[in-house]
Amino acid sequence: MTATETKQATLVQVSKLKTHFFTEDGIVPAIDGIDFEIREGETLAIVGESGSGKSVTSLSLMRLIPSPPGKIIDGDITFKGESLLQKTEAEMRNIRGNKISMIFQEPLTSLNPVFRVGEQIAETLILHQNMNKKEALTEAVELLKLVGIPEPERRIKQYPHELSGGMRQRIMIAMALACKPELLIADEPTTALDVTIQSQILQLMKQLKKSTNMSIVLITHDLGVVAEMADRVIVMYAGQVVEQGDIFTIFESPKHPYTEGLLKSMPGYEQRTGQLFAIDGVVPNPLHLPPGCRFAPRCKYAVDLCRSDVPQVINTNDEELVRCWKYTDRWEEQ
């Protein structure tokens, strides 16, 4: 896809979403008023350091926030025009795994260790596709073939611990694709996999997206993966979206200083500069967020305005949004 192509229809709209965790130490605003959309047939990447709110965003989309202590306190998530926050739990169970599926970070902890993998795939088909057990196991074999697992008739009889990390990840993808979802959320799908297996998993996801026209939300901190997979990018920092735009704009002319820092931290950048780059400091404690821009304590461009006032999201062009004072008239007044 190019930046000039016709904009696809919106599949999911997230509006002013706030997900907070109520702890003994205080309220943690894990997601604090984020807005974005997921379009039909696109891959949207959500990037940022650990603690930026990426995984909580994905769990919010699935309405899987553990409560207590977590709660969606404001905003809305609409899927094909219908609010997911207004759905009953029974209605959400029909949507999860059926219309919206998710690949979790660590397949070994996501798969049930006491059931064979074929039974776990079949359970989804029995629940959502009204298949009997024999039909579901036959379909499970076909799904394992689809995701490139050899000897699928034998693999469906094995337990998760008998499979390699790459195979477990493929099992998770097979489970997620069992009901042909319209949206696949992949939370760090290649974490802890070696480079060869990582490449195979990403290639598999690209092929499946092309053949089914499903939308993908790819959550990662690896910008190399983003460059290979994504159509658009959302950059998150301390629970907020600080920049979003198409893949070409984000990589070629990042606007937010945090995005700039992430790109400079990619392997290979040091070959052009002669030194490794790192963003100074750490993501702020969510219980003690800075009063102005949340990135200001780490930003080389920060001025007094950044440290005192919260920047609003502004449009820098039709497709790109950025939360930074640098692109406002008030910055010129400093």
C-alpha positions as CSV (number, residue, x, y, z in Angstrom):
1,M,0.0,0.0,0.0
2,T,1.2,3.6,-0.7
3,A,0.3,6.8,1.0
4,T,-1.7,7.9,-2.0
5,E,-4.0,4.8,-2.2
6,T,-7.7,5.1,-1.5
7,K,-8.4,4.9,2.2
8,Q,-10.0,1.6,3.2
9,A,-13.2,1.4,5.2
10,T,-12.9,1.5,9.0
11,L,-13.3,-1.8,10.8
12,V,-12.5,-0.7,14.4
13,Q,-12.7,2.8,15.8
14,V,-11.1,3.6,19.2
15,S,-12.2,6.9,20.7
16,K,-10.8,8.6,23.8
17,L,-10.2,5.2,25.4
18,K,-9.0,5.2,29.0
19,T,-8.0,1.9,30.8
20,H,-6.9,2.4,34.4
21,F,-5.6,0.0,37.1
22,F,-6.7,0.7,40.7
23,T,-3.8,-0.5,42.9
24,E,-3.0,-0.1,46.6
25,D,-0.3,2.4,45.6
26,G,-2.7,4.5,43.5
27,I,-4.4,4.7,40.1
28,V,-2.3,3.6,37.1
29,P,-3.5,5.3,33.8
30,A,-2.2,2.5,31.6
31,I,-4.1,3.9,28.6
32,D,-5.0,7.6,28.9
33,G,-7.3,8.9,26.2
34,I,-6.1,7.2,23.0
35,D,-7.7,7.6,19.5
36,F,-7.1,5.5,16.4
37,E,-8.8,3.4,13.8
38,I,-8.1,0.0,12.2
39,R,-9.0,-0.2,8.5
40,E,-10.2,-3.2,6.6
41,G,-7.4,-5.3,5.1
42,E,-4.5,-3.3,6.6
43,T,-1.7,-4.1,9.1
44,L,-1.5,-1.5,11.8
45,A,1.6,-1.6,14.0
46,I,1.6,-0.4,17.6
47,V,5.1,0.3,18.8
48,G,6.8,1.7,21.9
49,E,9.0,0.6,24.9
50,S,7.8,-1.8,27.6
51,G,5.3,0.1,29.8
52,S,4.0,2.3,27.0
53,G,0.6,0.6,27.0
54,K,0.7,-1.6,23.9
55,S,-0.5,-4.8,25.4
56,V,-3.1,-3.1,27.5
57,T,-4.5,-1.6,24.3
58,S,-4.8,-5.1,22.8
59,L,-6.4,-6.5,25.9
60,S,-8.8,-3.6,25.9
61,L,-9.8,-4.3,22.3
62,M,-10.7,-7.9,23.3
63,R,-12.2,-6.7,26.6
64,L,-9.9,-9.0,28.5
65,I,-8.6,-6.5,31.1
66,P,-8.4,-8.3,34.4
67,S,-10.9,-6.8,36.8
68,P,-10.0,-6.0,39.5
69,P,-7.7,-4.1,39.4
70,G,-8.2,-3.0,35.8
71,K,-11.2,-1.2,34.3
72,I,-12.1,0.7,31.1
73,I,-13.3,3.9,32.6
74,D,-14.0,6.1,29.5
75,G,-14.1,6.2,25.7
76,D,-15.5,3.6,23.3
77,I,-14.4,0.8,20.9
78,T,-16.6,0.2,18.0
79,F,-16.3,-2.9,15.7
80,K,-18.2,-2.5,12.4
81,G,-20.2,0.3,13.9
82,E,-21.2,-1.5,17.1
83,S,-19.8,-0.6,20.5
84,L,-17.9,-3.5,22.1
85,L,-18.2,-1.8,25.5
86,Q,-22.0,-2.2,25.4
87,K,-21.8,-5.9,24.6
88,T,-22.6,-8.4,27.3
89,E,-20.0,-11.0,28.3
90,A,-21.9,-13.7,26.4
91,E,-21.9,-11.5,23.3
92,M,-18.1,-10.9,23.7
93,R,-17.5,-14.6,23.9
94,N,-19.1,-15.0,20.6
95,I,-16.9,-12.2,19.1
96,R,-13.6,-13.4,20.6
97,G,-12.0,-16.1,18.6
98,N,-14.7,-15.8,16.0
99,K,-14.6,-12.3,14.6
100,I,-11.6,-10.9,16.5
101,S,-8.7,-13.3,17.4
102,M,-5.5,-12.7,19.3
103,I,-2.1,-14.3,19.3
104,F,-0.6,-13.8,22.8
105,Q,3.0,-13.1,23.7
106,E,4.1,-16.4,25.0
107,P,2.4,-19.5,23.5
108,L,3.6,-21.9,26.1
109,T,1.7,-20.1,28.8
110,S,-1.3,-19.4,26.5
111,L,-1.8,-23.1,25.5
112,N,-3.3,-25.4,28.1
113,P,-0.6,-27.9,29.1
114,V,-3.0,-30.8,29.9
115,F,-4.8,-30.9,26.5
116,R,-3.5,-32.0,23.2
117,V,-3.0,-29.2,20.7
118,G,-5.6,-30.7,18.3
119,E,-8.2,-30.7,21.1
120,Q,-7.5,-27.0,21.8
121,I,-7.9,-26.0,18.2
122,A,-11.0,-28.1,17.8
123,E,-12.6,-26.5,20.9
124,T,-12.8,-23.2,19.1
125,L,-14.4,-24.8,16.0
126,I,-16.9,-26.7,18.1
127,L,-17.9,-23.5,20.0
128,H,-18.1,-21.1,17.1
129,Q,-18.7,-23.1,14.0
130,N,-21.1,-25.8,15.4
131,M,-18.9,-28.6,14.3
132,N,-18.8,-32.0,16.0
133,K,-15.6,-33.3,17.4
134,K,-14.6,-35.4,14.4
135,E,-15.2,-32.6,12.0
136,A,-13.3,-30.1,14.2
137,L,-10.3,-32.4,14.5
138,T,-10.3,-32.9,10.7
139,E,-10.3,-29.1,10.3
140,A,-7.6,-28.8,12.9
141,V,-5.3,-30.9,10.6
142,E,-6.1,-28.6,7.7
143,L,-5.3,-25.6,9.8
144,L,-1.9,-27.0,10.8
145,K,-1.2,-27.6,7.1
146,L,-2.1,-24.0,6.5
147,V,0.4,-22.7,9.0
148,G,3.2,-24.9,7.7
149,I,3.4,-27.6,10.4
150,P,4.8,-30.9,9.0
151,E,3.0,-34.2,9.9
152,P,-0.1,-32.5,11.2
153,E,-2.0,-35.8,11.9
154,R,0.7,-36.6,14.4
155,R,1.1,-33.1,15.8
156,I,-2.5,-32.7,16.8
157,K,-2.0,-35.6,19.2
158,Q,0.9,-33.9,21.0
159,Y,0.9,-31.7,24.1
160,P,2.4,-28.1,24.0
161,H,5.5,-29.0,25.9
162,E,6.4,-31.6,23.1
163,L,6.7,-28.9,20.5
164,S,9.3,-26.3,19.7
165,G,8.7,-22.5,20.3
166,G,8.2,-21.9,16.6
167,M,5.7,-24.8,16.4
168,R,3.8,-23.5,19.4
169,Q,3.6,-20.1,17.9
170,R,2.2,-21.7,14.7
171,I,-0.4,-23.6,16.8
172,M,-1.5,-20.2,18.3
173,I,-1.8,-18.7,14.8
174,A,-3.8,-21.8,13.7
175,M,-6.2,-21.4,16.7
176,A,-6.5,-17.6,16.0
177,L,-7.4,-18.3,12.3
178,A,-9.7,-21.2,12.9
179,C,-12.9,-19.2,12.5
180,K,-11.5,-16.9,9.8
181,P,-11.6,-13.7,11.9
182,E,-11.9,-10.2,10.4
183,L,-9.3,-8.9,12.9
184,L,-6.2,-10.6,14.1
185,I,-4.3,-9.0,17.1
186,A,-0.7,-10.3,17.3
187,D,1.0,-9.3,20.5
188,E,4.8,-9.7,20.1
189,P,4.2,-12.8,17.9
190,T,8.0,-13.3,17.3
191,T,9.4,-12.7,20.8
192,A,11.9,-15.2,21.9
193,L,12.0,-16.9,18.5
194,D,15.3,-17.2,16.6
195,V,15.7,-15.1,13.4
196,T,14.9,-17.9,11.0
197,I,11.6,-18.9,12.7
198,Q,10.7,-15.2,13.2
199,S,11.0,-14.6,9.4
200,Q,8.9,-17.7,8.7
201,I,6.1,-16.5,11.1
202,L,6.0,-13.0,9.6
203,Q,5.9,-14.4,6.1
204,L,3.1,-16.7,7.1
205,M,1.1,-13.8,8.5
206,K,1.6,-11.8,5.3
207,Q,0.4,-14.7,3.2
208,L,-2.7,-15.3,5.4
209,K,-3.5,-11.6,5.3
210,K,-3.3,-11.5,1.5
211,S,-5.5,-14.7,1.1
212,T,-8.2,-13.7,3.7
213,N,-8.1,-9.9,3.6
214,M,-8.2,-9.8,7.3
215,S,-6.9,-6.8,9.3
216,I,-3.9,-7.2,11.6
217,V,-2.9,-5.3,14.7
218,L,0.8,-6.0,15.2
219,I,2.1,-5.1,18.6
220,T,5.9,-5.0,18.8
221,H,9.0,-3.0,19.9
222,D,10.9,-4.3,16.9
223,L,10.9,-1.6,14.2
224,G,12.5,-4.0,11.7
225,V,9.4,-6.1,11.9
226,V,7.2,-3.0,11.5
227,A,9.1,-2.0,8.4
228,E,8.5,-5.5,6.9
229,M,4.8,-5.9,7.9
230,A,2.9,-2.6,8.5
231,D,0.9,-0.2,6.4
232,R,0.4,2.3,9.2
233,V,2.1,2.9,12.6
234,I,1.0,4.1,16.0
235,V,3.7,5.1,18.4
236,M,2.8,4.9,22.1
237,Y,4.5,6.4,25.1
238,A,3.4,6.3,28.7
239,G,-0.2,5.4,27.9
240,Q,-0.7,8.0,25.1
241,V,-0.5,7.9,21.3
242,V,2.3,10.4,20.5
243,E,2.4,9.9,16.7
244,Q,0.6,8.0,14.0
245,G,0.9,7.9,10.2
246,D,1.6,5.7,7.2
247,I,4.8,3.5,7.3
248,F,6.6,5.7,4.7
249,T,6.1,9.0,6.6
250,I,7.0,7.6,10.0
251,F,10.2,6.0,8.8
252,E,11.3,8.8,6.4
253,S,10.3,11.9,8.4
254,P,9.3,11.2,12.0
255,K,7.8,14.2,13.7
256,H,7.8,13.2,17.4
257,P,11.2,13.2,19.2
258,Y,10.4,9.8,20.7
259,T,9.7,8.3,17.3
260,E,13.0,9.8,16.1
261,G,14.8,8.2,19.0
262,L,13.3,4.8,18.4
263,L,14.4,4.9,14.7
264,K,17.9,5.9,15.7
265,S,18.0,3.0,18.1
266,M,17.5,0.5,15.4
267,P,20.4,-1.9,14.7
268,G,22.5,-0.5,11.8
269,Y,22.1,3.1,12.6
270,E,25.4,3.2,14.4
271,Q,27.1,2.2,11.1
272,R,26.2,5.6,9.8
273,T,27.1,7.6,12.9
274,G,30.0,5.6,14.3
275,Q,28.3,5.2,17.7
276,L,25.4,3.4,19.3
277,F,22.3,5.6,20.0
278,A,20.1,5.3,23.1
279,I,17.3,7.4,24.4
280,D,18.3,8.8,27.8
281,G,16.3,8.0,30.8
282,V,13.4,5.5,31.2
283,V,9.6,5.5,30.7
284,P,8.1,7.4,33.7
285,N,6.5,5.7,36.6
286,P,2.7,5.8,35.8
287,L,1.9,6.7,39.4
288,H,4.1,9.8,39.1
289,L,3.8,11.1,35.6
290,P,5.4,14.5,34.7
291,P,3.0,17.5,34.6
292,G,3.5,18.5,30.9
293,C,4.6,16.3,28.0
294,R,5.3,12.9,29.3
295,F,8.4,12.6,27.1
296,A,9.8,16.0,28.2
297,P,12.3,14.6,30.8
298,R,14.0,12.6,28.1
299,C,13.6,15.0,25.2
300,K,16.6,16.9,23.9
301,Y,14.2,19.5,22.4
302,A,12.2,20.2,25.5
303,V,11.6,23.8,26.7
304,D,9.7,25.2,29.6
305,L,6.4,24.9,27.7
306,C,6.9,21.1,27.3
307,R,7.5,20.7,31.1
308,S,4.5,22.6,32.2
309,D,1.7,22.1,29.6
310,V,0.2,18.9,28.2
311,P,0.5,19.0,24.3
312,Q,-2.6,18.2,22.3
313,V,-2.7,16.0,19.2
314,I,-2.4,17.9,16.0
315,N,-2.6,17.1,12.3
316,T,0.6,17.7,10.4
317,N,-1.0,16.4,7.1
318,D,-4.0,14.4,6.1
319,E,-2.7,11.1,7.5
320,E,-0.2,12.0,10.2
321,L,-1.0,13.0,13.8
322,V,1.6,14.1,16.4
323,R,1.4,15.1,20.1
324,C,4.2,17.7,20.3
325,W,4.5,21.4,21.0
326,K,7.1,21.7,18.2
327,Y,4.4,21.9,15.6
328,T,2.3,24.7,17.1
329,D,2.4,28.5,17.3
330,R,3.2,28.4,21.0
331,W,6.5,26.7,20.3
332,E,7.5,29.7,18.1
333,E,6.8,32.0,21.0
334,Q,9.4,30.3,23.2
